[in-house]
Amino acid sequence: MRRSVLFDTETTGLDPAAGHRIVEIAALELINELPTGRHFHAEIDPERDIPEEAARIHGLTAARLAGKPRFEAIIDGLLVFLGDGPLIAHNAPFDFGFLNAEFARVSRPALDQVRMIDTLALAKQRFPGMPNSLDALCRRFSIDLSARSTHNALLDCRLLAAVYVELTGGRQRGLTLESEAGPAQPIVYTYEGRRTPRSVVPDAAELAAHDALLGRLKEPLWRDGAA
């Protein structure tokens, strides 16, 4: 059983070295790359102002965060949830940088970079030269974005979990060897990282292109009627 944690942060700006802070963090537990339903979520008092341009992105204002816990109040619960396994994020160096800056403020060790899995880097390898933002990937994989009016850390985690399943091929549990798991059973996945199987039927143009390709090959074995 492989446990990993997928997480996202929202911040007051782009650079922790310039004094910007985390205002929200969310994390989802994954077992064998699929969400279990367990999550960690906290809104945080950043102990500073929140620039208007940042508030427009995530919808979190100083007034809303007044009275929320400071980072040092949530760190113990966060570290327990993060555990010691892989940590997954979209543009992970950004989120690691902010978490490590917060840890340094309270004299806690930095996250080990070897734990980092960056879904943005995975997406760029799979779709070079294409838009690979979270929104773009959700549209590419037909993942519902209707609830995403602002950057909400917990919602973004749930969307990214579904994207991560697609980027990693789904790790379909039903495809294990019969000697290990018995006959494969039909799998119908629900929303959090799960998928409903669908058939793929080529259209006329795709069939014609395939036929043209076969026409350039010498005695292709997969022509209809081939021995």
PyRosetta script that sets phi, psi and omega in degrees:
from pyrosetta import init, pose_from_sequence

init()
pose = pose_from_sequence("MRRSVLFDTETTGLDPAAGHRIVEIAALELINELPTGRHFHAEIDPERDIPEEAARIHGLTAARLAGKPRFEAIIDGLLVFLGDGPLIAHNAPFDFGFLNAEFARVSRPALDQVRMIDTLALAKQRFPGMPNSLDALCRRFSIDLSARSTHNALLDCRLLAAVYVELTGGRQRGLTLESEAGPAQPIVYTYEGRRTPRSVVPDAAELAAHDALLGRLKEPLWRDGAA")
pose.set_psi(1, 124.4)
pose.set_omega(1, -178.6)
pose.set_phi(2, -106.9)
pose.set_psi(2, 119.3)
pose.set_omega(2, 177.0)
pose.set_phi(3, -102.5)
pose.set_psi(3, 131.6)
pose.set_omega(3, 172.9)
pose.set_phi(4, -137.3)
pose.set_psi(4, 168.5)
pose.set_omega(4, -178.9)
pose.set_phi(5, -131.5)
pose.set_psi(5, 130.0)
pose.set_omega(5, 176.6)
pose.set_phi(6, -103.4)
pose.set_psi(6, 133.1)
pose.set_omega(6, -175.7)
pose.set_phi(7, -142.8)
pose.set_psi(7, 164.2)
pose.set_omega(7, 179.1)
pose.set_phi(8, -148.1)
pose.set_psi(8, 147.4)
pose.set_omega(8, 175.8)
pose.set_phi(9, -123.3)
pose.set_psi(9, 152.5)
pose.set_omega(9, 165.9)
pose.set_phi(10, -117.9)
pose.set_psi(10, 145.2)
pose.set_omega(10, -169.1)
pose.set_phi(11, -137.2)
pose.set_psi(11, 172.1)
pose.set_omega(11, 177.4)
pose.set_phi(12, -82.7)
pose.set_psi(12, -9.8)
pose.set_omega(12, -178.4)
pose.set_phi(13, -176.8)
pose.set_psi(13, -162.4)
pose.set_omega(13, -170.9)
pose.set_phi(14, -101.8)
pose.set_psi(14, -12.4)
pose.set_omega(14, -169.9)
pose.set_phi(15, -135.2)
pose.set_psi(15, 108.7)
pose.set_omega(15, 178.3)
pose.set_phi(16, -63.7)
pose.set_psi(16, -26.4)
pose.set_omega(16, 178.8)
pose.set_phi(17, -67.0)
pose.set_psi(17, -21.3)
pose.set_omega(17, 177.8)
pose.set_phi(18, -92.3)
pose.set_psi(18, 10.3)
pose.set_omega(18, 177.1)
pose.set_phi(19, 93.1)
pose.set_psi(19, 6.9)
pose.set_omega(19, 178.5)
pose.set_phi(20, -76.0)
pose.set_psi(20, 151.2)
pose.set_omega(20, -170.3)
pose.set_phi(21, -130.5)
pose.set_psi(21, 163.8)
pose.set_omega(21, 174.7)
pose.set_phi(22, -80.0)
pose.set_psi(22, 135.1)
pose.set_omega(22, 176.1)
pose.set_phi(23, -112.5)
pose.set_psi(23, -15.5)
pose.set_omega(23, 178.8)
pose.set_phi(24, -156.3)
pose.set_psi(24, 141.8)
pose.set_omega(24, 173.6)
pose.set_phi(25, -140.7)
pose.set_psi(25, 140.2)
pose.set_omega(25, 176.2)
pose.set_phi(26, -137.5)
pose.set_psi(26, 149.0)
pose.set_omega(26, 180.0)
pose.set_phi(27, -146.1)
pose.set_psi(27, 142.8)
pose.set_omega(27, 178.0)
pose.set_phi(28, -119.1)
pose.set_psi(28, 139.4)
pose.set_omega(28, 174.5)
pose.set_phi(29, -83.6)
pose.set_psi(29, 133.3)
pose.set_omega(29, 173.7)
pose.set_phi(30, -118.3)
pose.set_psi(30, 137.3)
pose.set_omega(30, 171.1)
pose.set_phi(31, -119.0)
pose.set_psi(31, 123.1)
pose.set_omega(31, -174.8)
pose.set_phi(32, 52.0)
pose.set_psi(32, 41.8)
pose.set_omega(32, 174.9)
pose.set_phi(33, 74.9)
pose.set_psi(33, 3.7)
pose.set_omega(33, -179.8)
pose.set_phi(34, -115.9)
pose.set_psi(34, 139.7)
pose.set_omega(34, -178.7)
pose.set_phi(35, -63.7)
pose.set_psi(35, 140.5)
pose.set_omega(35, 177.4)
pose.set_phi(36, -95.1)
pose.set_psi(36, -14.9)
pose.set_omega(36, -174.4)
pose.set_phi(37, 102.1)
pose.set_psi(37, -16.4)
pose.set_omega(37, 177.3)
pose.set_phi(38, -79.6)
pose.set_psi(38, 135.5)
pose.set_omega(38, 179.8)
pose.set_phi(39, -147.1)
pose.set_psi(39, 163.2)
pose.set_omega(39, 173.7)
pose.set_phi(40, -122.3)
pose.set_psi(40, 137.7)
pose.set_omega(40, 179.9)
pose.set_phi(41, -151.1)
pose.set_psi(41, 135.4)
pose.set_omega(41, 176.8)
pose.set_phi(42, -151.5)
pose.set_psi(42, 136.6)
pose.set_omega(42, 165.2)
pose.set_phi(43, -94.4)
pose.set_psi(43, 142.5)
pose.set_omega(43, -166.8)
pose.set_phi(44, -130.6)
pose.set_psi(44, 136.9)
pose.set_omega(44, 171.6)
pose.set_phi(45, -73.5)
pose.set_psi(45, 115.9)
pose.set_omega(45, -175.8)
pose.set_phi(46, -80.8)
pose.set_psi(46, -3.6)
pose.set_omega(46, 179.2)
pose.set_phi(47, 60.9)
pose.set_psi(47, 30.2)
pose.set_omega(47, 176.8)
pose.set_phi(48, -161.7)
pose.set_psi(48, 175.8)
pose.set_omega(48, 177.6)
pose.set_phi(49, -71.7)
pose.set_psi(49, 161.1)
pose.set_omega(49, 175.6)
pose.set_phi(50, -116.7)
pose.set_psi(50, 110.0)
pose.set_omega(50, -179.0)
pose.set_phi(51, -55.8)
pose.set_psi(51, 147.8)
pose.set_omega(51, -176.5)
pose.set_phi(52, -59.5)
pose.set_psi(52, -37.3)
pose.set_omega(52, -177.8)
pose.set_phi(53, -67.4)
pose.set_psi(53, -31.9)
pose.set_omega(53, 176.5)
pose.set_phi(54, -72.6)
pose.set_psi(54, -42.2)
pose.set_omega(54, -180.0)
pose.set_phi(55, -62.3)
pose.set_psi(55, -32.8)
pose.set_omega(55, 178.0)
pose.set_phi(56, -65.1)
pose.set_psi(56, -30.9)
pose.set_omega(56, -177.6)
pose.set_phi(57, -74.9)
pose.set_psi(57, -49.0)
pose.set_omega(57, -174.1)
pose.set_phi(58, -108.0)
pose.set_psi(58, -7.5)
pose.set_omega(58, 176.4)
pose.set_phi(59, 77.4)
pose.set_psi(59, 8.5)
pose.set_omega(59, -178.1)
pose.set_phi(60, -100.7)
pose.set_psi(60, 122.4)
pose.set_omega(60, -178.5)
pose.set_phi(61, -112.2)
pose.set_psi(61, 165.4)
pose.set_omega(61, 177.4)
pose.set_phi(62, -60.1)
pose.set_psi(62, -37.6)
pose.set_omega(62, 179.6)
pose.set_phi(63, -63.5)
pose.set_psi(63, -42.5)
pose.set_omega(63, -179.9)
pose.set_phi(64, -66.2)
pose.set_psi(64, -36.1)
pose.set_omega(64, -175.1)
pose.set_phi(65, -89.3)
pose.set_psi(65, -3.4)
pose.set_omega(65, 176.7)
pose.set_phi(66, -60.6)
pose.set_psi(66, 127.3)
pose.set_omega(66, -179.5)
pose.set_phi(67, 88.4)
pose.set_psi(67, -6.9)
pose.set_omega(67, 175.4)
pose.set_phi(68, -72.8)
pose.set_psi(68, 158.9)
pose.set_omega(68, -179.5)
pose.set_phi(69, -66.2)
pose.set_psi(69, 150.0)
pose.set_omega(69, 171.4)
pose.set_phi(70, -78.9)
pose.set_psi(70, 165.7)
pose.set_omega(70, -174.0)
pose.set_phi(71, -59.2)
pose.set_psi(71, -39.3)
pose.set_omega(71, -177.5)
pose.set_phi(72, -63.5)
pose.set_psi(72, -20.5)
pose.set_omega(72, 179.7)
pose.set_phi(73, -79.7)
pose.set_psi(73, -20.3)
pose.set_omega(73, -177.7)
pose.set_phi(74, -108.7)
pose.set_psi(74, -4.7)
pose.set_omega(74, -170.5)
pose.set_phi(75, -65.3)
pose.set_psi(75, -38.7)
pose.set_omega(75, -177.3)
pose.set_phi(76, -64.0)
pose.set_psi(76, -46.0)
pose.set_omega(76, 177.9)
pose.set_phi(77, -64.0)
pose.set_psi(77, -37.6)
pose.set_omega(77, 178.8)
pose.set_phi(78, -64.0)
pose.set_psi(78, -46.1)
pose.set_omega(78, -177.9)
pose.set_phi(79, -64.7)
pose.set_psi(79, -37.5)
pose.set_omega(79, 176.3)
pose.set_phi(80, -61.8)
pose.set_psi(80, -43.2)
pose.set_omega(80, -178.5)
pose.set_phi(81, -68.1)
pose.set_psi(81, -41.5)
pose.set_omega(81, -179.3)
pose.set_phi(82, -63.7)
pose.set_psi(82, -30.5)
pose.set_omega(82, 178.0)
pose.set_phi(83, 61.8)
pose.set_psi(83, -149.3)
pose.set_omega(83, -177.3)
pose.set_phi(84, -125.5)
pose.set_psi(84, 15.9)
pose.set_omega(84, -178.8)
pose.set_phi(85, -95.3)
pose.set_psi(85, -168.9)
pose.set_omega(85, 179.3)
pose.set_phi(86, -60.7)
pose.set_psi(86, 146.9)
pose.set_omega(86, 178.6)
pose.set_phi(87, -121.5)
pose.set_psi(87, 123.8)
pose.set_omega(87, -171.5)
pose.set_phi(88, -112.1)
pose.set_psi(88, 133.0)
pose.set_omega(88, 175.6)
pose.set_phi(89, -154.1)
pose.set_psi(89, 160.1)
pose.set_omega(89, 177.8)
pose.set_phi(90, -93.5)
pose.set_psi(90, 120.1)
pose.set_omega(90, -166.9)
pose.set_phi(91, 62.0)
pose.set_psi(91, 55.1)
pose.set_omega(91, -172.5)
pose.set_phi(92, -56.0)
pose.set_psi(92, -36.2)
pose.set_omega(92, 178.9)
pose.set_phi(93, -56.9)
pose.set_psi(93, -32.4)
pose.set_omega(93, 177.8)
pose.set_phi(94, -63.6)
pose.set_psi(94, -51.5)
pose.set_omega(94, -176.8)
pose.set_phi(95, -68.7)
pose.set_psi(95, -40.4)
pose.set_omega(95, 175.6)
pose.set_phi(96, -59.5)
pose.set_psi(96, -42.5)
pose.set_omega(96, -179.3)
pose.set_phi(97, -59.9)
pose.set_psi(97, -43.6)
pose.set_omega(97, -180.0)
pose.set_phi(98, -69.9)
pose.set_psi(98, -42.4)
pose.set_omega(98, 178.8)
pose.set_phi(99, -62.7)
pose.set_psi(99, -44.0)
pose.set_omega(99, -178.9)
pose.set_phi(100, -65.6)
pose.set_psi(100, -32.7)
pose.set_omega(100, 175.3)
pose.set_phi(101, -66.0)
pose.set_psi(101, -41.4)
pose.set_omega(101, 177.7)
pose.set_phi(102, -66.3)
pose.set_psi(102, -41.0)
pose.set_omega(102, 178.6)
pose.set_phi(103, -62.4)
pose.set_psi(103, -40.4)
pose.set_omega(103, -179.1)
pose.set_phi(104, -62.9)
pose.set_psi(104, -35.2)
pose.set_omega(104, -179.3)
pose.set_phi(105, -62.9)
pose.set_psi(105, -28.1)
pose.set_omega(105, -178.9)
pose.set_phi(106, -113.0)
pose.set_psi(106, 21.6)
pose.set_omega(106, 173.9)
pose.set_phi(107, 58.3)
pose.set_psi(107, 43.3)
pose.set_omega(107, 174.4)
pose.set_phi(108, -109.6)
pose.set_psi(108, 150.8)
pose.set_omega(108, -179.1)
pose.set_phi(109, -63.0)
pose.set_psi(109, 149.0)
pose.set_omega(109, 177.3)
pose.set_phi(110, -72.3)
pose.set_psi(110, 156.8)
pose.set_omega(110, 173.4)
pose.set_phi(111, -67.5)
pose.set_psi(111, 138.5)
pose.set_omega(111, 178.3)
pose.set_phi(112, -72.9)
pose.set_psi(112, 125.8)
pose.set_omega(112, -178.7)
pose.set_phi(113, -61.8)
pose.set_psi(113, -22.5)
pose.set_omega(113, -179.3)
pose.set_phi(114, -66.4)
pose.set_psi(114, -18.1)
pose.set_omega(114, 179.4)
pose.set_phi(115, -81.2)
pose.set_psi(115, -10.9)
pose.set_omega(115, -170.7)
pose.set_phi(116, -74.7)
pose.set_psi(116, 130.5)
pose.set_omega(116, 167.7)
pose.set_phi(117, -122.8)
pose.set_psi(117, 117.3)
pose.set_omega(117, -175.5)
pose.set_phi(118, -102.7)
pose.set_psi(118, 109.1)
pose.set_omega(118, -179.2)
pose.set_phi(119, -68.4)
pose.set_psi(119, -24.4)
pose.set_omega(119, 175.2)
pose.set_phi(120, -65.7)
pose.set_psi(120, -42.5)
pose.set_omega(120, 177.6)
pose.set_phi(121, -64.7)
pose.set_psi(121, -40.2)
pose.set_omega(121, 177.2)
pose.set_phi(122, -61.0)
pose.set_psi(122, -43.2)
pose.set_omega(122, -178.9)
pose.set_phi(123, -65.6)
pose.set_psi(123, -39.7)
pose.set_omega(123, 179.5)
pose.set_phi(124, -65.5)
pose.set_psi(124, -34.4)
pose.set_omega(124, 176.7)
pose.set_phi(125, -67.8)
pose.set_psi(125, -38.0)
pose.set_omega(125, -177.1)
pose.set_phi(126, -81.5)
pose.set_psi(126, -35.1)
pose.set_omega(126, -176.5)
pose.set_phi(127, -126.3)
pose.set_psi(127, 64.7)
pose.set_omega(127, -177.2)
pose.set_phi(128, -61.8)
pose.set_psi(128, 136.4)
pose.set_omega(128, 176.9)
pose.set_phi(129, 79.0)
pose.set_psi(129, 3.1)
pose.set_omega(129, -179.3)
pose.set_phi(130, -108.6)
pose.set_psi(130, 159.2)
pose.set_omega(130, 175.0)
pose.set_phi(131, -61.7)
pose.set_psi(131, 132.0)
pose.set_omega(131, -177.2)
pose.set_phi(132, -131.2)
pose.set_psi(132, 28.1)
pose.set_omega(132, 170.7)
pose.set_phi(133, -66.1)
pose.set_psi(133, 166.7)
pose.set_omega(133, 178.2)
pose.set_phi(134, -59.6)
pose.set_psi(134, -43.2)
pose.set_omega(134, 178.2)
pose.set_phi(135, -59.7)
pose.set_psi(135, -45.8)
pose.set_omega(135, -178.0)
pose.set_phi(136, -62.7)
pose.set_psi(136, -40.7)
pose.set_omega(136, 180.0)
pose.set_phi(137, -68.4)
pose.set_psi(137, -38.8)
pose.set_omega(137, 177.1)
pose.set_phi(138, -61.3)
pose.set_psi(138, -43.2)
pose.set_omega(138, 178.1)
pose.set_phi(139, -64.7)
pose.set_psi(139, -40.2)
pose.set_omega(139, -178.9)
pose.set_phi(140, -63.2)
pose.set_psi(140, -36.2)
pose.set_omega(140, -177.7)
pose.set_phi(141, -98.2)
pose.set_psi(141, 11.1)
pose.set_omega(141, 178.5)
pose.set_phi(142, 57.3)
pose.set_psi(142, 43.8)
pose.set_omega(142, 176.9)
pose.set_phi(143, -97.4)
pose.set_psi(143, 130.9)
pose.set_omega(143, -173.2)
pose.set_phi(144, -63.5)
pose.set_psi(144, 122.1)
pose.set_omega(144, 179.6)
pose.set_phi(145, -107.6)
pose.set_psi(145, 8.7)
pose.set_omega(145, -169.6)
pose.set_phi(146, -63.1)
pose.set_psi(146, -26.2)
pose.set_omega(146, -178.1)
pose.set_phi(147, -86.1)
pose.set_psi(147, -3.9)
pose.set_omega(147, -172.7)
pose.set_phi(148, -95.8)
pose.set_psi(148, 83.4)
pose.set_omega(148, 176.9)
pose.set_phi(149, -90.3)
pose.set_psi(149, -30.0)
pose.set_omega(149, 173.6)
pose.set_phi(150, -133.5)
pose.set_psi(150, 171.8)
pose.set_omega(150, 177.9)
pose.set_phi(151, -79.8)
pose.set_psi(151, 96.7)
pose.set_omega(151, 177.0)
pose.set_phi(152, -102.7)
pose.set_psi(152, 126.1)
pose.set_omega(152, -171.0)
pose.set_phi(153, -60.4)
pose.set_psi(153, -42.6)
pose.set_omega(153, -177.5)
pose.set_phi(154, -70.3)
pose.set_psi(154, -43.3)
pose.set_omega(154, 177.4)
pose.set_phi(155, -63.8)
pose.set_psi(155, -42.2)
pose.set_omega(155, 179.3)
pose.set_phi(156, -61.2)
pose.set_psi(156, -37.1)
pose.set_omega(156, 176.2)
pose.set_phi(157, -61.9)
pose.set_psi(157, -43.9)
pose.set_omega(157, -178.5)
pose.set_phi(158, -66.1)
pose.set_psi(158, -39.6)
pose.set_omega(158, 176.3)
pose.set_phi(159, -65.6)
pose.set_psi(159, -43.2)
pose.set_omega(159, -178.9)
pose.set_phi(160, -65.9)
pose.set_psi(160, -32.7)
pose.set_omega(160, 177.2)
pose.set_phi(161, -61.3)
pose.set_psi(161, -42.1)
pose.set_omega(161, 178.1)
pose.set_phi(162, -66.1)
pose.set_psi(162, -39.8)
pose.set_omega(162, 176.8)
pose.set_phi(163, -63.7)
pose.set_psi(163, -42.7)
pose.set_omega(163, -177.9)
pose.set_phi(164, -62.1)
pose.set_psi(164, -39.1)
pose.set_omega(164, 175.7)
pose.set_phi(165, -57.5)
pose.set_psi(165, -43.3)
pose.set_omega(165, 179.7)
pose.set_phi(166, -67.6)
pose.set_psi(166, -42.7)
pose.set_omega(166, -177.7)
pose.set_phi(167, -65.8)
pose.set_psi(167, -28.9)
pose.set_omega(167, -178.1)
pose.set_phi(168, -99.6)
pose.set_psi(168, 8.5)
pose.set_omega(168, 177.1)
pose.set_phi(169, 81.5)
pose.set_psi(169, 6.2)
pose.set_omega(169, 172.8)
pose.set_phi(170, 85.0)
pose.set_psi(170, -19.4)
pose.set_omega(170, -177.6)
pose.set_phi(171, 43.7)
pose.set_psi(171, 56.6)
pose.set_omega(171, -171.2)
pose.set_phi(172, -64.4)
pose.set_psi(172, 119.6)
pose.set_omega(172, -175.3)
pose.set_phi(173, -65.8)
pose.set_psi(173, -24.9)
pose.set_omega(173, -177.5)
pose.set_phi(174, -76.3)
pose.set_psi(174, -3.3)
pose.set_omega(174, -176.2)
pose.set_phi(175, -100.6)
pose.set_psi(175, 19.1)
pose.set_omega(175, 175.6)
pose.set_phi(176, -76.7)
pose.set_psi(176, 162.1)
pose.set_omega(176, -179.9)
pose.set_phi(177, -67.4)
pose.set_psi(177, 142.8)
pose.set_omega(177, -179.8)
pose.set_phi(178, -58.8)
pose.set_psi(178, -34.8)
pose.set_omega(178, -179.4)
pose.set_phi(179, -64.4)
pose.set_psi(179, -22.1)
pose.set_omega(179, -179.4)
pose.set_phi(180, -96.0)
pose.set_psi(180, -36.4)
pose.set_omega(180, -170.2)
pose.set_phi(181, -130.0)
pose.set_psi(181, 4.8)
pose.set_omega(181, -176.2)
pose.set_phi(182, 78.0)
pose.set_psi(182, -179.1)
pose.set_omega(182, -179.6)
pose.set_phi(183, -58.9)
pose.set_psi(183, 138.9)
pose.set_omega(183, 179.8)
pose.set_phi(184, -63.5)
pose.set_psi(184, 135.9)
pose.set_omega(184, 179.0)
pose.set_phi(185, -102.1)
pose.set_psi(185, 149.9)
pose.set_omega(185, 176.3)
pose.set_phi(186, -59.1)
pose.set_psi(186, 138.8)
pose.set_omega(186, -179.7)
pose.set_phi(187, -119.2)
pose.set_psi(187, 125.6)
pose.set_omega(187, 172.6)
pose.set_phi(188, -118.9)
pose.set_psi(188, 111.0)
pose.set_omega(188, -176.1)
pose.set_phi(189, -86.9)
pose.set_psi(189, 142.2)
pose.set_omega(189, 174.4)
pose.set_phi(190, -89.6)
pose.set_psi(190, -174.9)
pose.set_omega(190, -166.8)
pose.set_phi(191, -57.1)
pose.set_psi(191, -49.7)
pose.set_omega(191, -168.1)
pose.set_phi(192, -72.2)
pose.set_psi(192, 82.3)
pose.set_omega(192, 176.3)
pose.set_phi(193, 83.1)
pose.set_psi(193, 7.6)
pose.set_omega(193, -177.4)
pose.set_phi(194, -113.3)
pose.set_psi(194, 156.1)
pose.set_omega(194, -172.3)
pose.set_phi(195, -132.0)
pose.set_psi(195, 147.1)
pose.set_omega(195, 172.3)
pose.set_phi(196, -91.2)
pose.set_psi(196, 122.4)
pose.set_omega(196, -179.3)
pose.set_phi(197, -57.4)
pose.set_psi(197, 141.1)
pose.set_omega(197, 176.5)
pose.set_phi(198, -138.6)
pose.set_psi(198, 143.7)
pose.set_omega(198, 179.0)
pose.set_phi(199, -78.5)
pose.set_psi(199, 151.9)
pose.set_omega(199, 178.5)
pose.set_phi(200, -116.6)
pose.set_psi(200, 116.8)
pose.set_omega(200, -177.6)
pose.set_phi(201, -113.1)
pose.set_psi(201, 118.9)
pose.set_omega(201, -179.3)
pose.set_phi(202, -67.7)
pose.set_psi(202, 145.3)
pose.set_omega(202, 177.4)
pose.set_phi(203, -87.0)
pose.set_psi(203, 179.5)
pose.set_omega(203, -175.0)
pose.set_phi(204, -61.2)
pose.set_psi(204, -39.8)
pose.set_omega(204, -179.3)
pose.set_phi(205, -65.5)
pose.set_psi(205, -40.8)
pose.set_omega(205, 179.0)
pose.set_phi(206, -66.4)
pose.set_psi(206, -39.8)
pose.set_omega(206, 177.5)
pose.set_phi(207, -63.1)
pose.set_psi(207, -41.4)
pose.set_omega(207, 179.9)
pose.set_phi(208, -65.0)
pose.set_psi(208, -41.1)
pose.set_omega(208, 178.9)
pose.set_phi(209, -64.6)
pose.set_psi(209, -38.6)
pose.set_omega(209, 178.0)
pose.set_phi(210, -64.9)
pose.set_psi(210, -42.5)
pose.set_omega(210, -179.3)
pose.set_phi(211, -64.7)
pose.set_psi(211, -37.5)
pose.set_omega(211, 178.4)
pose.set_phi(212, -65.3)
pose.set_psi(212, -38.8)
pose.set_omega(212, 177.2)
pose.set_phi(213, -62.3)
pose.set_psi(213, -45.7)
pose.set_omega(213, -179.9)
pose.set_phi(214, -62.6)
pose.set_psi(214, -31.3)
pose.set_omega(214, -180.0)
pose.set_phi(215, -65.4)
pose.set_psi(215, -20.4)
pose.set_omega(215, 179.5)
pose.set_phi(216, -90.9)
pose.set_psi(216, -3.6)
pose.set_omega(216, -179.0)
pose.set_phi(217, -101.0)
pose.set_psi(217, 150.1)
pose.set_omega(217, 179.2)
pose.set_phi(218, -87.2)
pose.set_psi(218, 115.5)
pose.set_omega(218, 177.9)
pose.set_phi(219, 48.6)
pose.set_psi(219, 60.3)
pose.set_omega(219, 179.0)
pose.set_phi(220, -63.3)
pose.set_psi(220, 134.7)
pose.set_omega(220, -175.3)
pose.set_phi(221, -74.8)
pose.set_psi(221, -17.9)
pose.set_omega(221, -174.3)
pose.set_phi(222, -102.1)
pose.set_psi(222, 16.5)
pose.set_omega(222, 167.9)
pose.set_phi(223, -63.7)
pose.set_psi(223, 146.1)
pose.set_omega(223, 175.8)
pose.set_phi(224, -55.8)
pose.set_psi(224, 131.8)
pose.set_omega(224, 177.1)
pose.set_phi(225, 88.5)
pose.set_psi(225, -2.0)
pose.set_omega(225, -180.0)
pose.set_phi(226, -69.2)
pose.set_psi(226, 149.0)
pose.set_omega(226, -178.8)
pose.set_phi(227, -72.0)
pose.dump_pdb("model.pdb")
